[in-house]
Amino acid sequence: MVVSYFDGRGITNYLTPLHLQSSNEHCDLNFRGINYSADVYLNGHEIILPKGMFRRHSIDVTDIVHADGTNLLAVLVHPPDHPGRIPPTGGQGGDHEVGN
């Protein structure tokens, strides 16, 4: 089951259980294109991803996953900053991350 919803502020949230059938193997979590940034949580561990338009990410989660059980993945996808507004901490237009 995947729970997905749009919160009205532009943030899309995904929550899903992951069931793995093997043990003692390498495990990557792959994102094919996140626009613009995301907060990723796997079994309570926060994974920091760089900002950018439709960037692909591959994360080694071998040490985080429960190889013979259920894992919980949560992803909060944040949109780009509003054009013409540079947030205090930088961001699109302020940190030169777009296109990197």
C-alpha positions, 0 to 999 in steps of 0.5 A: 500500500502506498499512501500519497497526498498533496498538502496544499503547500506544494509538498507531496508525501509518500509513505509505503512499507517495503518487504524484502525477501533476501538477506546479506545483500547490497541494497540501493534505494534509487530515485529516477528524478526528484523535483526539487528536493526531498526529505527521505526517511527509511526505518527512522533514518533521515537521508539527506539528498541534494537539491536540483531539478529532476536529479537522480539519486542512488543511496546505499541503504544496506546498513539501514534496511531490515533484510528479512522483514518490513521496512518503512519508507517515507518521502516528502518531495518539496517544490522549487522556491517561488520565482523571485524569492530567495529564502534566507538559507539560499535555494533556487536562485541563491545557491547555484544548485540548479543544473548541477 
